[in-house]
């Protein structure tokens, strides 16, 4: 089981702030592909991965990051300073 969190416009497109998923993907990209295959709203949220950042267990990661033992994956747009 893993918690998947969605922030900002990712949450708006999917319609959920978070969900618990019973899956064991090898990498973040494998998880993204599983989510994309679910419904159109997931496909829309993950359409442009260049516009997304990911954190695995609250550490900034990339889409090739392994998920073995991970408890939480969060997707969010890049943060802007100012």
C-alpha positions, 0 to 999 in steps of 0.5 A: 500500500502506498499513499499518493498525494496530489497538489495544486492543479494536479489535485484539481484535475484528478479531483482528489487530494490523496488516495491509498493505492494497493500497488507495487510499481518499480519506479515513479514512472511505472506508477504514473503509467498505472495511474494514466491507464485508470481514467481520462482525468489521470491522463490529463493530470500526467499529460506533461511530465515536464510540468510536474515534480515528484517527491518520494517519502517527502524527498524530491525525486525524479520519475526514474526513482525506485519505489521499493519500500516507499510509503508516499509519493506526491505530485505537484507543479514546480514551486516558484519563488518571489 
